[in-house]
């Protein structure tokens, strides 16, 4: 067996192990198993698009609206 064959066998064994691990983690499920690593250095969102700013005042205002909607009507 050549050095290249050994590397190929090792890589196949590693892929088989990753596949087996992924199958165990997702079974039973209807989704396909993904063992390929698809990480990049790119951010999840474009740099110019920032998450919305949320402050305490906004949270309190929204909580008050939700509480008012949940109040039973006194009729």
PAZAPA-4460 file (N, C-alpha, C; in steps of 0.05 Angstrom, whole numbers, plus 32768, in hexadecimal, padded with zeros to 4 digits):
% residues 75
    n_x    n_y    n_z   ca_x   ca_y   ca_z    c_x    c_y    c_z   seq   type   mol
   8011   7FE8   8000   8000   8000   8000   8012   8019   8000     1      X     A
   800C   802C   7FEF   801C   8044   7FED   8014   8058   8002     2      X     A
   8024   806C   8005   801E   8082   8018   8004   8090   8010     3      X     A
   8000   8094   7FF6   7FE7   80A1   7FED   7FCF   8091   7FF4     4      X     A
   7FD1   8076   7FF0   7FBB   8065   7FF7   7FB4   8066   8015     5      X     A
   7FC9   8067   8025   7FC5   8069   8042   7FB6   8083   8049     6      X     A
   7FBE   8099   803C   7FB1   80B3   8042   7F94   80B2   8039     7      X     A
   7F8F   80A6   8022   7F73   80A4   8018   7F63   8093   802B     8      X     A
   7F6E   807D   8034   7F5F   806B   8047   7F5A   807A   8061     9      X     A
   7F6D   8089   806B   7F6A   8097   8084   7F54   80AD   8081    10      X     A
   7F55   80BB   806A   7F41   80D0   8066   7F25   80C3   8064    11      X     A
   7F23   80AC   8056   7F09   809F   8054   7F00   8096   806F    12      X     A
   7F12   808C   8080   7F0B   8083   809B   7F01   809A   80AB    13      X     A
   7F0E   80B1   80A9   7F06   80C9   80B7   7EEA   80D2   80AE    14      X     A
   7EE6   80D2   8094   7ECB   80DA   808A   7EB6   80C6   8093    15      X     A
   7EBC   80AC   8093   7EA9   8099   809D   7EA2   809E   80BA    16      X     A
   7EB6   80A4   80CA   7EB2   80AA   80E6   7EA0   80C3   80EA    17      X     A
   7EA6   80D8   80DA   7E95   80F0   80DB   7E79   80EA   80D3    18      X     A
   7E75   80DB   80BE   7E5B   80D4   80B5   7E4C   80C4   80CA    19      X     A
   7E59   80B1   80D6   7E4D   80A0   80EB   7E44   80B2   8103    20      X     A
   7E55   80C4   810A   7E4F   80D6   8120   7E38   80E8   8119    21      X     A
   7E37   80F2   8101   7E21   8104   80F8   7E07   80F4   80F7    22      X     A
   7E08   80DC   80EE   7DF0   80CB   80ED   7DE5   80C6   8109    23      X     A
   7DF6   80C0   811C   7DEE   80BB   8137   7DE1   80D5   8143    24      X     A
   7DEC   80EC   813C   7DE2   8105   8148   7DC8   810D   813C    25      X     A
   7DC1   8104   8123   7DA9   810D   8116   7D94   80F8   8113    26      X     A
   7D9A   80DF   811B   7D86   80CA   8117   7D72   80C9   812E    27      X     A
   7D59   80C5   812A   7D4B   80C4   8110   7D43   80E0   8108    28      X     A
   7D46   80E6   80F0   7D3F   8100   80E5   7D3B   80FE   80C7    29      X     A
   7D2C   8111   80BC   7D27   8111   80A0   7D3C   8121   8090    30      X     A
   7D4B   8131   809F   7D5F   8142   8091   7D77   8132   8089    31      X     A
   7D84   813A   8073   7D9C   812D   806A   7DB3   8133   807D    32      X     A
   7DC6   8121   807F   7DDD   8125   8090   7DF2   8135   8081    33      X     A
   7DFD   8149   808E   7E12   815A   8082   7E2B   8157   8093    34      X     A
   7E40   814C   8087   7E59   8149   8095   7E6E   815C   808B    35      X     A
   7E67   816A   8075   7E7A   817D   8069   7E7B   8196   807A    36      X     A
   7E93   81A0   807F   7E97   81B8   808E   7E95   81D0   807A    37      X     A
   7E83   81E2   807F   7E7F   81F8   806C   7E84   8213   807A    38      X     A
   7E97   8214   808B   7E9D   822D   8099   7EAE   823F   8087    39      X     A
   7EA9   8259   808A   7EB8   826D   807B   7EC1   8283   808E    40      X     A
   7ED2   8294   8084   7EDA   82AB   8094   7EC6   82C2   8091    41      X     A
   7EB3   82BF   807F   7EA0   82D4   807A   7E8C   82D6   8091    42      X     A
   7E83   82EE   8098   7E6F   82F0   80AE   7E54   82E5   80A5    43      X     A
   7E43   82DF   80B8   7E28   82D4   80B2   7E17   82E9   80A4    44      X     A
   7E1B   8302   80AA   7E0C   8317   809D   7E20   832B   8092    45      X     A
   7E17   833A   807E   7E2A   834F   8073   7E32   8362   8089    46      X     A
   7E4A   836C   8088   7E55   837E   809C   7E44   8397   809F    47      X     A
   7E39   83A1   8089   7E29   83BA   808A   7E0E   83B6   8097    48      X     A
   7E05   839D   8099   7DEB   8397   80A5   7DEE   838E   80C2    49      X     A
   7DE9   83A0   80D4   7DED   839B   80F1   7DD2   8391   80FD    50      X     A
   7DD3   8383   8113   7DBA   837B   8120   7DAC   8394   812C    51      X     A
   7D92   8392   812F   7D84   83AA   813A   7D8D   83AF   8156    52      X     A
   7D8D   83C9   815D   7D93   83D0   8178   7D7A   83CE   818A    53      X     A
   7D7D   83BF   819F   7D67   83BB   81B2   7D70   83C6   81CD    54      X     A
   7D60   83D8   81D8   7D66   83E3   81F2   7D50   83DD   8206    55      X     A
   7D55   83E3   821E   7D42   83DC   8234   7D27   83EA   8230    56      X     A
   7D28   8403   8226   7D0F   8412   8222   7CFD   8404   820D    57      X     A
   7D09   83FA   81F8   7CFA   83EC   81E3   7CEF   83D2   81ED    58      X     A
   7CFF   83C3   81FC   7CF5   83AA   8208   7CDE   83AF   821A    59      X     A
   7CE0   83C3   822B   7CCA   83C9   823E   7CB0   83D1   822E    60      X     A
   7CB4   83E1   8219   7C9D   83EA   8209   7C8F   83D2   81FC    61      X     A
   7C9F   83C0   81F1   7C93   83A8   81E4   7C86   8396   81F8    62      X     A
   7C93   8393   820F   7C87   8382   8224   7C6C   838D   822E    63      X     A
   7C6A   83A7   822F   7C51   83B4   8237   7C3B   83AE   8223    64      X     A
   7C43   83B0   8209   7C2F   83AA   81F4   7C25   838D   81F5    65      X     A
   7C37   837B   81FA   7C30   835F   81FC   7C1E   835A   8214    66      X     A
   7C24   8367   822A   7C14   8363   8243   7BF8   836E   823E    67      X     A
   7BF6   8385   8230   7BDB   8390   822A   7BCB   837E   8219    68      X     A
   7BD8   8371   8206   7BC9   835E   81F4   7BC0   8345   8203    69      X     A
   7BCF   833D   8217   7BC8   8325   8226   7BB3   832A   823C    70      X     A
   7BAE   8343   8242   7B9A   8349   8257   7B7E   8341   824D    71      X     A
   7B6F   8333   825F   7B54   832C   8257   7B42   8345   8256    72      X     A
   7B31   8346   8243   7B1F   835D   8241   7B0B   835D   8257    73      X     A
   7B09   8373   8265   7AF6   8375   827B   7ADC   8381   8270    74      X     A
   7AC9   8370   826A   7AB0   8379   825D   7A98   8371   826D    75      X     A
***
